[in-house]
Amino acid sequence: MKPTLLHARWLVAALGAISIAAAAAGDPTRARLQYLQHCAGCHLADGSGEPAKGIPSMRGPLGLFLTVPGGREFIVQVPGVMNSPLSDSDTANLMNWLLPAVTADTLPAGTAPYTTAEIARLRGTRPVNVMAVRAELMHRLQQSAAPVRR
Ligand code: HEC
């Protein structure tokens, strides 16, 4: 874990993505704690995951999902987010903190923060096959101008 790097990235993101960073200012301490409690067991404290074990790194590529249609929905419809015991409001707060923290370099500037109502709607419509949705998004990314980095 590299807390100073993570923090520095968050600060850089705060300059580049004002909208979501402003929302992240909501309750970043709560978001970070809940990330450590509910997500870090798989994704590790810094979001780097364990790609060799099927847990993708969120450090970098995550923001690219927000550049293609369906990506914004997908990243909160993965099982780890859908099945967490967090409330919709805590989930919105967590995602709005997480994105700038781990994807400072790819998060599109001006990305709108998630709202509680949006999370509630997305959690109510589970995709049938998460990995198929992810594969389709990766395909869209490869066809778009955005470089896909892993
Ligand atoms: C039990 C392990 C586990 C937990 C806990 C978990 N995840 Fe995940 N997560 C995964 C796996 C595995 C994937 C890969 C896609 C899939 O199979 O669902 C994933 C994918 C993701 C993705 C999409 C990344 C990509 O590149 O496809 C996001 C975003 C994400 N998780 C966020 C979270 C958040 C936020 C939490 C906590 C609320 C969380 N996850 C909890 C295992 C977990």
Backbone and ligand atoms as CSV (ligand in chain L), in Angstrom:
chain,resi,resn,atom,element,x,y,z
A,1,MET,N,N,0.849,-1.201,0.000
A,1,MET,CA,C,0.000,0.000,0.000
A,1,MET,C,C,0.875,1.238,0.000
A,2,LYS,N,N,0.485,2.224,-0.806
A,2,LYS,CA,C,1.261,3.459,-0.870
A,2,LYS,C,C,0.344,4.642,-0.583
A,3,PRO,N,N,0.077,4.895,0.690
A,3,PRO,CA,C,-0.905,5.935,1.022
A,3,PRO,C,C,-0.531,7.307,0.482
A,4,THR,N,N,0.767,7.630,0.470
A,4,THR,CA,C,1.130,8.971,0.013
A,4,THR,C,C,0.858,9.124,-1.471
A,5,LEU,N,N,1.152,8.051,-2.239
A,5,LEU,CA,C,0.907,8.101,-3.678
A,5,LEU,C,C,-0.597,8.227,-3.934
A,6,LEU,N,N,-1.360,7.413,-3.196
A,6,LEU,CA,C,-2.810,7.433,-3.371
A,6,LEU,C,C,-3.337,8.833,-3.086
A,7,HIS,N,N,-2.824,9.419,-2.037
A,7,HIS,CA,C,-3.283,10.747,-1.652
A,7,HIS,C,C,-2.902,11.770,-2.710
A,8,ALA,N,N,-1.661,11.658,-3.191
A,8,ALA,CA,C,-1.197,12.599,-4.216
A,8,ALA,C,C,-2.064,12.483,-5.462
A,9,ARG,N,N,-2.398,11.236,-5.838
A,9,ARG,CA,C,-3.230,11.033,-7.019
A,9,ARG,C,C,-4.601,11.662,-6.798
A,10,TRP,N,N,-5.109,11.525,-5.588
A,10,TRP,CA,C,-6.425,12.095,-5.299
A,10,TRP,C,C,-6.362,13.603,-5.488
A,11,LEU,N,N,-5.299,14.213,-5.015
A,11,LEU,CA,C,-5.184,15.663,-5.128
A,11,LEU,C,C,-5.087,16.094,-6.579
A,12,VAL,N,N,-4.319,15.341,-7.360
A,12,VAL,CA,C,-4.197,15.652,-8.784
A,12,VAL,C,C,-5.567,15.539,-9.441
A,13,ALA,N,N,-6.292,14.471,-9.085
A,13,ALA,CA,C,-7.616,14.271,-9.666
A,13,ALA,C,C,-8.541,15.417,-9.274
A,14,ALA,N,N,-8.372,15.913,-8.067
A,14,ALA,CA,C,-9.249,16.987,-7.598
A,14,ALA,C,C,-9.111,18.211,-8.489
A,15,LEU,N,N,-7.925,18.406,-9.059
A,15,LEU,CA,C,-7.728,19.544,-9.953
A,15,LEU,C,C,-8.333,19.267,-11.318
A,16,GLY,N,N,-8.231,18.014,-11.782
A,16,GLY,CA,C,-8.663,17.668,-13.129
A,16,GLY,C,C,-10.142,17.371,-13.244
A,17,ALA,N,N,-10.741,16.819,-12.240
A,17,ALA,CA,C,-12.139,16.405,-12.329
A,17,ALA,C,C,-12.932,17.066,-11.212
A,18,ILE,N,N,-13.193,18.333,-11.425
A,18,ILE,CA,C,-13.791,19.138,-10.369
A,18,ILE,C,C,-15.123,18.552,-9.887
A,19,SER,N,N,-15.984,18.149,-10.838
A,19,SER,CA,C,-17.322,17.732,-10.442
A,19,SER,C,C,-17.295,16.596,-9.437
A,20,ILE,N,N,-16.600,15.515,-9.834
A,20,ILE,CA,C,-16.637,14.343,-8.975
A,20,ILE,C,C,-15.807,14.573,-7.719
A,21,ALA,N,N,-14.744,15.344,-7.827
A,21,ALA,CA,C,-13.923,15.613,-6.649
A,21,ALA,C,C,-14.706,16.422,-5.627
A,22,ALA,N,N,-15.561,17.319,-6.120
A,22,ALA,CA,C,-16.372,18.110,-5.207
A,22,ALA,C,C,-17.312,17.198,-4.432
A,23,ALA,N,N,-17.882,16.206,-5.145
A,23,ALA,CA,C,-18.776,15.263,-4.484
A,23,ALA,C,C,-17.992,14.397,-3.509
A,24,ALA,N,N,-16.759,14.040,-3.905
A,24,ALA,CA,C,-15.946,13.190,-3.048
A,24,ALA,C,C,-15.663,13.877,-1.725
A,25,ALA,N,N,-15.676,15.206,-1.760
A,25,ALA,CA,C,-15.433,15.938,-0.530
A,25,ALA,C,C,-16.564,15.701,0.457
A,26,GLY,N,N,-17.650,15.061,-0.003
A,26,GLY,CA,C,-18.788,14.755,0.864
A,26,GLY,C,C,-18.343,14.119,2.163
A,27,ASP,N,N,-17.821,12.906,2.095
A,27,ASP,CA,C,-17.303,12.252,3.296
A,27,ASP,C,C,-16.224,11.250,2.913
A,28,PRO,N,N,-15.046,11.754,2.524
A,28,PRO,CA,C,-13.979,10.866,2.069
A,28,PRO,C,C,-13.488,9.913,3.150
A,29,THR,N,N,-13.529,10.324,4.403
A,29,THR,CA,C,-13.051,9.455,5.482
A,29,THR,C,C,-13.931,8.222,5.598
A,30,ARG,N,N,-15.246,8.441,5.524
A,30,ARG,CA,C,-16.208,7.341,5.583
A,30,ARG,C,C,-16.032,6.429,4.365
A,31,ALA,N,N,-15.858,7.044,3.192
A,31,ALA,CA,C,-15.703,6.268,1.965
A,31,ALA,C,C,-14.463,5.383,2.053
A,32,ARG,N,N,-13.371,5.953,2.512
A,32,ARG,CA,C,-12.117,5.200,2.580
A,32,ARG,C,C,-12.243,4.036,3.562
A,33,LEU,N,N,-12.861,4.296,4.689
A,33,LEU,CA,C,-13.051,3.249,5.692
A,33,LEU,C,C,-13.922,2.131,5.126
A,34,GLN,N,N,-14.992,2.506,4.451
A,34,GLN,CA,C,-15.902,1.492,3.908
A,34,GLN,C,C,-15.239,0.727,2.764
A,35,TYR,N,N,-14.392,1.410,2.002
A,35,TYR,CA,C,-13.627,0.704,0.961
A,35,TYR,C,C,-12.741,-0.357,1.621
A,36,LEU,N,N,-12.053,0.037,2.685
A,36,LEU,CA,C,-11.148,-0.904,3.361
A,36,LEU,C,C,-11.938,-2.076,3.942
A,37,GLN,N,N,-13.140,-1.804,4.436
A,37,GLN,CA,C,-13.956,-2.854,5.058
A,37,GLN,C,C,-14.593,-3.788,4.025
A,38,HIS,N,N,-15.067,-3.234,2.913
A,38,HIS,CA,C,-15.924,-4.013,2.007
A,38,HIS,C,C,-15.287,-4.340,0.653
A,39,CYS,N,N,-14.213,-3.696,0.304
A,39,CYS,CA,C,-13.656,-3.884,-1.042
A,39,CYS,C,C,-12.192,-4.321,-1.020
A,40,ALA,N,N,-11.425,-3.803,-0.063
A,40,ALA,CA,C,-9.978,-3.998,-0.098
A,40,ALA,C,C,-9.567,-5.454,0.097
A,41,GLY,N,N,-10.453,-6.266,0.692
A,41,GLY,CA,C,-10.136,-7.688,0.872
A,41,GLY,C,C,-9.803,-8.337,-0.461
A,42,CYS,N,N,-10.486,-7.925,-1.506
A,42,CYS,CA,C,-10.208,-8.442,-2.846
A,42,CYS,C,C,-9.355,-7.468,-3.657
A,43,HIS,N,N,-9.715,-6.202,-3.608
A,43,HIS,CA,C,-9.080,-5.231,-4.519
A,43,HIS,C,C,-7.785,-4.640,-3.966
A,44,LEU,N,N,-7.442,-4.971,-2.739
A,44,LEU,CA,C,-6.279,-4.451,-2.008
A,44,LEU,C,C,-6.470,-2.958,-1.699
A,45,ALA,N,N,-5.722,-2.493,-0.724
A,45,ALA,CA,C,-5.941,-1.143,-0.206
A,45,ALA,C,C,-5.742,-0.076,-1.269
A,46,ASP,N,N,-4.852,-0.334,-2.229
A,46,ASP,CA,C,-4.575,0.693,-3.232
A,46,ASP,C,C,-5.314,0.447,-4.544
A,47,GLY,N,N,-6.208,-0.539,-4.582
A,47,GLY,CA,C,-7.008,-0.781,-5.790
A,47,GLY,C,C,-6.284,-1.575,-6.867
A,48,SER,N,N,-5.083,-2.049,-6.572
A,48,SER,CA,C,-4.316,-2.735,-7.622
A,48,SER,C,C,-4.806,-4.163,-7.867
A,49,GLY,N,N,-5.621,-4.705,-6.957
A,49,GLY,CA,C,-6.210,-6.025,-7.166
A,49,GLY,C,C,-5.173,-7.126,-7.304
A,50,GLU,N,N,-5.617,-8.248,-7.900
A,50,GLU,CA,C,-4.703,-9.355,-8.187
A,50,GLU,C,C,-5.095,-9.902,-9.549
A,51,PRO,N,N,-4.674,-9.201,-10.614
A,51,PRO,CA,C,-5.091,-9.597,-11.964
A,51,PRO,C,C,-4.854,-11.076,-12.258
A,52,ALA,N,N,-3.772,-11.640,-11.718
A,52,ALA,CA,C,-3.496,-13.056,-11.984
A,52,ALA,C,C,-4.579,-13.955,-11.397
A,53,LYS,N,N,-5.305,-13.457,-10.401
A,53,LYS,CA,C,-6.373,-14.248,-9.771
A,53,LYS,C,C,-7.753,-13.762,-10.205
A,54,GLY,N,N,-7.795,-12.944,-11.255
A,54,GLY,CA,C,-9.086,-12.519,-11.798
A,54,GLY,C,C,-9.670,-11.285,-11.154
A,55,ILE,N,N,-8.893,-10.634,-10.296
A,55,ILE,CA,C,-9.376,-9.387,-9.705
A,55,ILE,C,C,-8.653,-8.238,-10.400
A,56,PRO,N,N,-9.372,-7.543,-11.295
A,56,PRO,CA,C,-8.698,-6.546,-12.130
A,56,PRO,C,C,-8.175,-5.369,-11.318
A,57,SER,N,N,-7.093,-4.780,-11.809
A,57,SER,CA,C,-6.601,-3.557,-11.178
A,57,SER,C,C,-7.553,-2.422,-11.517
A,58,MET,N,N,-7.827,-1.589,-10.525
A,58,MET,CA,C,-8.655,-0.402,-10.772
A,58,MET,C,C,-7.771,0.827,-10.973
A,59,ARG,N,N,-6.469,0.626,-10.821
A,59,ARG,CA,C,-5.554,1.760,-10.879
A,59,ARG,C,C,-5.243,2.121,-12.327
A,60,GLY,N,N,-6.014,3.052,-12.861
A,60,GLY,CA,C,-5.806,3.465,-14.240
A,60,GLY,C,C,-6.983,3.151,-15.134
A,61,PRO,N,N,-7.195,1.851,-15.456
A,61,PRO,CA,C,-8.195,1.552,-16.483
A,61,PRO,C,C,-9.629,1.887,-16.082
A,62,LEU,N,N,-9.903,1.947,-14.803
A,62,LEU,CA,C,-11.294,2.139,-14.383
A,62,LEU,C,C,-11.932,3.378,-15.008
A,63,GLY,N,N,-11.163,4.471,-15.066
A,63,GLY,CA,C,-11.718,5.707,-15.629
A,63,GLY,C,C,-12.103,5.572,-17.088
A,64,LEU,N,N,-11.413,4.669,-17.810
A,64,LEU,CA,C,-11.715,4.489,-19.234
A,64,LEU,C,C,-13.131,3.972,-19.448
A,65,PHE,N,N,-13.640,3.196,-18.497
A,65,PHE,CA,C,-15.008,2.695,-18.641
A,65,PHE,C,C,-16.000,3.852,-18.767
A,66,LEU,N,N,-15.653,4.977,-18.147
A,66,LEU,CA,C,-16.569,6.117,-18.172
A,66,LEU,C,C,-16.540,6.852,-19.506
A,67,THR,N,N,-15.671,6.418,-20.418
A,67,THR,CA,C,-15.599,7.078,-21.724
A,67,THR,C,C,-16.448,6.356,-22.768
A,68,VAL,N,N,-17.022,5.199,-22.424
A,68,VAL,CA,C,-17.850,4.475,-23.405
A,68,VAL,C,C,-19.248,4.224,-22.821
A,69,PRO,N,N,-20.268,4.179,-23.711
A,69,PRO,CA,C,-21.635,3.944,-23.237
A,69,PRO,C,C,-21.718,2.627,-22.476
A,70,GLY,N,N,-22.376,2.652,-21.337
A,70,GLY,CA,C,-22.550,1.436,-20.543
A,70,GLY,C,C,-21.526,1.278,-19.442
A,71,GLY,N,N,-20.413,1.999,-19.540
A,71,GLY,CA,C,-19.342,1.832,-18.558
A,71,GLY,C,C,-19.703,2.375,-17.191
A,72,ARG,N,N,-20.384,3.494,-17.198
A,72,ARG,CA,C,-20.780,4.110,-15.922
A,72,ARG,C,C,-21.702,3.170,-15.140
A,73,GLU,N,N,-22.583,2.484,-15.866
A,73,GLU,CA,C,-23.492,1.532,-15.228
A,73,GLU,C,C,-22.704,0.303,-14.745
A,74,PHE,N,N,-21.858,-0.219,-15.640
A,74,PHE,CA,C,-21.139,-1.464,-15.359
A,74,PHE,C,C,-20.351,-1.415,-14.054
A,75,ILE,N,N,-19.635,-0.324,-13.825
A,75,ILE,CA,C,-18.719,-0.336,-12.676
A,75,ILE,C,C,-19.433,-0.306,-11.326
A,76,VAL,N,N,-20.755,-0.070,-11.329
A,76,VAL,CA,C,-21.472,-0.245,-10.055
A,76,VAL,C,C,-22.394,-1.456,-10.099
A,77,GLN,N,N,-22.342,-2.213,-11.217
A,77,GLN,CA,C,-23.182,-3.415,-11.300
A,77,GLN,C,C,-22.360,-4.693,-11.192
A,78,VAL,N,N,-21.065,-4.555,-10.880
A,78,VAL,CA,C,-20.258,-5.751,-10.606
A,78,VAL,C,C,-20.722,-6.324,-9.263
A,79,PRO,N,N,-20.568,-7.633,-9.078
A,79,PRO,CA,C,-21.100,-8.262,-7.856
A,79,PRO,C,C,-20.601,-7.637,-6.558
A,80,GLY,N,N,-19.316,-7.235,-6.521
A,80,GLY,CA,C,-18.763,-6.675,-5.283
A,80,GLY,C,C,-19.497,-5.425,-4.830
A,81,VAL,N,N,-20.000,-4.649,-5.788
A,81,VAL,CA,C,-20.742,-3.434,-5.443
A,81,VAL,C,C,-22.216,-3.773,-5.231
A,82,MET,N,N,-22.766,-4.590,-6.140
A,82,MET,CA,C,-24.188,-4.953,-6.033
A,82,MET,C,C,-24.485,-5.648,-4.713
A,83,ASN,N,N,-23.590,-6.539,-4.296
A,83,ASN,CA,C,-23.871,-7.391,-3.142
A,83,ASN,C,C,-23.357,-6.829,-1.824
A,84,SER,N,N,-22.716,-5.672,-1.839
A,84,SER,CA,C,-22.197,-5.153,-0.574
A,84,SER,C,C,-23.362,-4.713,0.305
A,85,PRO,N,N,-23.163,-4.756,1.613
A,85,PRO,CA,C,-24.249,-4.338,2.511
A,85,PRO,C,C,-24.368,-2.814,2.618
A,86,LEU,N,N,-23.568,-2.085,1.849
A,86,LEU,CA,C,-23.599,-0.623,1.951
A,86,LEU,C,C,-24.915,-0.068,1.406
A,87,SER,N,N,-25.386,1.003,1.997
A,87,SER,CA,C,-26.601,1.659,1.503
A,87,SER,C,C,-26.294,2.312,0.156
A,88,ASP,N,N,-27.344,2.678,-0.569
A,88,ASP,CA,C,-27.148,3.341,-1.859
A,88,ASP,C,C,-26.400,4.662,-1.669
A,89,SER,N,N,-26.716,5.364,-0.626
A,89,SER,CA,C,-26.051,6.645,-0.386
A,89,SER,C,C,-24.566,6.453,-0.048
A,90,ASP,N,N,-24.259,5.430,0.766
A,90,ASP,CA,C,-22.851,5.142,1.069
A,90,ASP,C,C,-22.115,4.657,-0.179
A,91,THR,N,N,-22.815,3.911,-1.022
A,91,THR,CA,C,-22.188,3.423,-2.251
A,91,THR,C,C,-21.861,4.591,-3.183
A,92,ALA,N,N,-22.773,5.543,-3.302
A,92,ALA,CA,C,-22.505,6.724,-4.130
A,92,ALA,C,C,-21.298,7.474,-3.568
A,93,ASN,N,N,-21.287,7.655,-2.264
A,93,ASN,CA,C,-20.170,8.356,-1.614
A,93,ASN,C,C,-18.857,7.618,-1.847
A,94,LEU,N,N,-18.899,6.274,-1.757
A,94,LEU,CA,C,-17.693,5.462,-1.938
A,94,LEU,C,C,-17.188,5.584,-3.381
A,95,MET,N,N,-18.086,5.422,-4.356
A,95,MET,CA,C,-17.665,5.474,-5.764
A,95,MET,C,C,-17.118,6.862,-6.109
A,96,ASN,N,N,-17.743,7.901,-5.572
A,96,ASN,CA,C,-17.299,9.261,-5.886
A,96,ASN,C,C,-15.932,9.565,-5.266
A,97,TRP,N,N,-15.609,8.863,-4.205
A,97,TRP,CA,C,-14.261,8.984,-3.619
A,97,TRP,C,C,-13.274,8.080,-4.373
A,98,LEU,N,N,-13.737,6.853,-4.666
A,98,LEU,CA,C,-12.844,5.851,-5.267
A,98,LEU,C,C,-12.329,6.262,-6.645
A,99,LEU,N,N,-13.235,6.756,-7.491
A,99,LEU,CA,C,-12.823,7.025,-8.876
A,99,LEU,C,C,-11.649,7.996,-8.956
A,100,PRO,N,N,-11.739,9.181,-8.369
A,100,PRO,CA,C,-10.561,10.057,-8.454
A,100,PRO,C,C,-9.342,9.474,-7.741
A,101,ALA,N,N,-9.575,8.648,-6.704
A,101,ALA,CA,C,-8.441,8.116,-5.942
A,101,ALA,C,C,-7.626,7.117,-6.764
A,102,VAL,N,N,-8.292,6.307,-7.586
A,102,VAL,CA,C,-7.557,5.256,-8.295
A,102,VAL,C,C,-7.408,5.497,-9.797
A,103,THR,N,N,-8.153,6.457,-10.353
A,103,THR,CA,C,-8.125,6.607,-11.811
A,103,THR,C,C,-7.832,8.035,-12.225
A,104,ALA,N,N,-7.001,8.709,-11.453
A,104,ALA,CA,C,-6.735,10.121,-11.721
A,104,ALA,C,C,-6.343,10.372,-13.169
A,105,ASP,N,N,-5.588,9.427,-13.756
A,105,ASP,CA,C,-5.066,9.694,-15.097
A,105,ASP,C,C,-6.042,9.369,-16.222
A,106,THR,N,N,-7.100,8.611,-15.942
A,106,THR,CA,C,-8.023,8.270,-17.036
A,106,THR,C,C,-9.447,8.780,-16.816
A,107,LEU,N,N,-9.754,9.217,-15.624
A,107,LEU,CA,C,-11.116,9.684,-15.352
A,107,LEU,C,C,-11.427,10.913,-16.206
A,108,PRO,N,N,-12.485,10.847,-17.039
A,108,PRO,CA,C,-12.783,12.006,-17.886
A,108,PRO,C,C,-13.104,13.243,-17.027
A,109,ALA,N,N,-12.531,14.379,-17.406
A,109,ALA,CA,C,-12.786,15.611,-16.657
A,109,ALA,C,C,-14.279,15.913,-16.691
A,110,GLY,N,N,-14.801,16.394,-15.588
A,110,GLY,CA,C,-16.198,16.783,-15.542
A,110,GLY,C,C,-17.158,15.620,-15.366
A,111,THR,N,N,-16.629,14.418,-15.038
A,111,THR,CA,C,-17.504,13.269,-14.784
A,111,THR,C,C,-18.472,13.611,-13.655
A,112,ALA,N,N,-19.770,13.420,-13.934
A,112,ALA,CA,C,-20.769,13.751,-12.906
A,112,ALA,C,C,-20.683,12.752,-11.761
A,113,PRO,N,N,-20.808,13.220,-10.535
A,113,PRO,CA,C,-20.804,12.284,-9.412
A,113,PRO,C,C,-22.037,11.378,-9.443
A,114,TYR,N,N,-21.894,10.173,-8.889
A,114,TYR,CA,C,-23.055,9.287,-8.733
A,114,TYR,C,C,-23.968,9.892,-7.673
A,115,THR,N,N,-25.269,9.759,-7.892
A,115,THR,CA,C,-26.230,10.167,-6.872
A,115,THR,C,C,-26.820,8.915,-6.235
A,116,THR,N,N,-27.418,9.092,-5.073
A,116,THR,CA,C,-28.056,7.975,-4.383
A,116,THR,C,C,-29.135,7.350,-5.264
A,117,ALA,N,N,-29.924,8.190,-5.941
A,117,ALA,CA,C,-31.016,7.688,-6.783
A,117,ALA,C,C,-30.466,6.860,-7.952
A,118,GLU,N,N,-29.347,7.316,-8.511
A,118,GLU,CA,C,-28.750,6.580,-9.638
A,118,GLU,C,C,-28.270,5.205,-9.181
A,119,ILE,N,N,-27.605,5.172,-8.028
A,119,ILE,CA,C,-27.116,3.885,-7.505
A,119,ILE,C,C,-28.299,2.955,-7.242
A,120,ALA,N,N,-29.373,3.484,-6.672
A,120,ALA,CA,C,-30.549,2.654,-6.384
A,120,ALA,C,C,-31.100,2.065,-7.678
A,121,ARG,N,N,-31.177,2.891,-8.723
A,121,ARG,CA,C,-31.695,2.419,-10.010
A,121,ARG,C,C,-30.786,1.334,-10.592
A,122,LEU,N,N,-29.477,1.567,-10.558
A,122,LEU,CA,C,-28.547,0.610,-11.168
A,122,LEU,C,C,-28.485,-0.694,-10.387
A,123,ARG,N,N,-28.571,-0.596,-9.073
A,123,ARG,CA,C,-28.543,-1.817,-8.270
A,123,ARG,C,C,-29.820,-2.639,-8.471
A,124,GLY,N,N,-30.860,-1.979,-8.941
A,124,GLY,CA,C,-32.122,-2.683,-9.165
A,124,GLY,C,C,-32.167,-3.409,-10.494
A,125,THR,N,N,-31.162,-3.211,-11.349
A,125,THR,CA,C,-31.153,-3.852,-12.668
A,125,THR,C,C,-29.831,-4.573,-12.876
A,126,ARG,N,N,-29.758,-5.783,-12.385
A,126,ARG,CA,C,-28.522,-6.569,-12.442
A,126,ARG,C,C,-28.276,-7.120,-13.858
A,127,PRO,N,N,-27.083,-6.911,-14.407
A,127,PRO,CA,C,-26.804,-7.515,-15.716
A,127,PRO,C,C,-26.787,-9.042,-15.608
A,128,VAL,N,N,-27.212,-9.704,-16.666
A,128,VAL,CA,C,-27.278,-11.166,-16.633
A,128,VAL,C,C,-25.867,-11.752,-16.544
A,129,ASN,N,N,-24.950,-11.194,-17.323
A,129,ASN,CA,C,-23.599,-11.748,-17.390
A,129,ASN,C,C,-22.573,-10.617,-17.312
A,130,VAL,N,N,-22.040,-10.409,-16.130
A,130,VAL,CA,C,-21.126,-9.288,-15.886
A,130,VAL,C,C,-19.902,-9.355,-16.795
A,131,MET,N,N,-19.335,-10.549,-16.936
A,131,MET,CA,C,-18.108,-10.656,-17.724
A,131,MET,C,C,-18.371,-10.401,-19.207
A,132,ALA,N,N,-19.580,-10.760,-19.674
A,132,ALA,CA,C,-19.919,-10.479,-21.076
A,132,ALA,C,C,-20.049,-8.968,-21.281
A,133,VAL,N,N,-20.637,-8.294,-20.313
A,133,VAL,CA,C,-20.769,-6.834,-20.403
A,133,VAL,C,C,-19.373,-6.203,-20.417
A,134,ARG,N,N,-18.498,-6.721,-19.542
A,134,ARG,CA,C,-17.139,-6.177,-19.485
A,134,ARG,C,C,-16.425,-6.385,-20.817
A,135,ALA,N,N,-16.580,-7.567,-21.392
A,135,ALA,CA,C,-15.915,-7.868,-22.667
A,135,ALA,C,C,-16.415,-6.926,-23.764
A,136,GLU,N,N,-17.709,-6.651,-23.762
A,136,GLU,CA,C,-18.280,-5.746,-24.759
A,136,GLU,C,C,-17.729,-4.318,-24.562
A,137,LEU,N,N,-17.585,-3.912,-23.304
A,137,LEU,CA,C,-17.042,-2.574,-23.030
A,137,LEU,C,C,-15.581,-2.486,-23.467
A,138,MET,N,N,-14.819,-3.556,-23.228
A,138,MET,CA,C,-13.415,-3.552,-23.647
A,138,MET,C,C,-13.333,-3.451,-25.169
A,139,HIS,N,N,-14.268,-4.111,-25.842
A,139,HIS,CA,C,-14.326,-4.051,-27.295
A,139,HIS,C,C,-14.607,-2.610,-27.745
A,140,ARG,N,N,-15.572,-1.975,-27.085
A,140,ARG,CA,C,-15.888,-0.577,-27.423
A,140,ARG,C,C,-14.688,0.324,-27.176
A,141,LEU,N,N,-13.970,0.037,-26.082
A,141,LEU,CA,C,-12.797,0.856,-25.749
A,141,LEU,C,C,-11.710,0.702,-26.803
A,142,GLN,N,N,-11.543,-0.540,-27.255
A,142,GLN,CA,C,-10.499,-0.773,-28.257
A,142,GLN,C,C,-10.833,-0.067,-29.564
A,143,GLN,N,N,-12.129,0.105,-29.828
A,143,GLN,CA,C,-12.535,0.778,-31.059
A,143,GLN,C,C,-12.534,2.293,-30.914
A,144,SER,N,N,-12.518,2.765,-29.664
A,144,SER,CA,C,-12.530,4.205,-29.442
A,144,SER,C,C,-11.098,4.720,-29.459
A,145,ALA,N,N,-10.950,6.028,-29.370
A,145,ALA,CA,C,-9.616,6.618,-29.437
A,145,ALA,C,C,-8.845,6.399,-28.137
A,146,ALA,N,N,-9.576,6.112,-27.050
A,146,ALA,CA,C,-8.912,6.032,-25.751
A,146,ALA,C,C,-7.974,4.834,-25.699
A,147,PRO,N,N,-6.749,5.040,-25.268
A,147,PRO,CA,C,-5.818,3.913,-25.159
A,147,PRO,C,C,-6.227,2.992,-24.016
A,148,VAL,N,N,-6.242,1.682,-24.266
A,148,VAL,CA,C,-6.571,0.738,-23.206
A,148,VAL,C,C,-5.277,0.291,-22.555
A,149,ARG,N,N,-5.138,0.625,-21.293
A,149,ARG,CA,C,-3.941,0.203,-20.569
A,149,ARG,C,C,-4.372,-0.707,-19.448
A,150,ARG,N,N,-3.574,-1.693,-19.153
A,150,ARG,CA,C,-3.940,-2.618,-18.083
A,150,ARG,C,C,-2.917,-2.555,-16.987
L,1,HEC,C1,C,-15.041,-11.110,-3.135
L,1,HEC,C2,C,-14.099,-10.268,-3.838
L,1,HEC,C3,C,-14.547,-8.864,-4.212
L,1,HEC,C4,C,-15.054,-7.892,-3.371
L,1,HEC,C5,C,-15.304,-7.956,-1.877
L,1,HEC,C6,C,-15.274,-6.717,-4.211
L,1,HEC,N1,N,-14.928,-6.995,-5.501
L,1,HEC,FE1,FE,-14.970,-5.691,-7.048
L,1,HEC,N2,N,-14.439,-7.181,-8.329
L,1,HEC,C7,C,-14.108,-8.460,-7.983
L,1,HEC,C8,C,-13.879,-9.256,-9.181
L,1,HEC,C9,C,-13.496,-10.725,-9.227
L,1,HEC,C10,C,-14.078,-8.382,-10.263
L,1,HEC,C11,C,-13.980,-8.729,-11.768
L,1,HEC,C12,C,-15.341,-8.733,-12.396
L,1,HEC,C13,C,-16.216,-9.752,-11.813
L,1,HEC,O1,O,-15.934,-10.952,-11.945
L,1,HEC,O2,O,-17.197,-9.359,-11.164
L,1,HEC,C14,C,-14.417,-7.089,-9.693
L,1,HEC,C15,C,-14.654,-5.957,-10.448
L,1,HEC,C16,C,-14.871,-4.702,-9.915
L,1,HEC,C17,C,-14.954,-3.495,-10.701
L,1,HEC,C18,C,-14.810,-3.398,-12.206
L,1,HEC,C19,C,-13.342,-3.375,-12.546
L,1,HEC,C20,C,-13.039,-3.918,-13.905
L,1,HEC,O3,O,-11.964,-3.592,-14.449
L,1,HEC,O4,O,-13.839,-4.707,-14.432
L,1,HEC,C21,C,-15.190,-2.462,-9.830
L,1,HEC,C22,C,-15.354,-0.998,-10.144
L,1,HEC,C23,C,-15.254,-3.043,-8.507
L,1,HEC,N3,N,-15.054,-4.412,-8.593
L,1,HEC,C24,C,-15.491,-2.327,-7.361
L,1,HEC,C25,C,-15.672,-2.898,-6.105
L,1,HEC,C26,C,-16.062,-2.154,-4.937
L,1,HEC,C27,C,-16.301,-0.649,-4.902
L,1,HEC,C28,C,-16.169,-3.054,-3.910
L,1,HEC,C29,C,-16.592,-2.789,-2.491
L,1,HEC,C30,C,-17.900,-2.197,-2.296
L,1,HEC,C31,C,-15.834,-4.357,-4.459
L,1,HEC,N4,N,-15.551,-4.225,-5.783
L,1,HEC,C32,C,-15.792,-5.533,-3.729
L,1,HEC,C33,C,-14.021,-8.941,-6.692
L,1,HEC,C34,C,-14.480,-8.281,-5.554
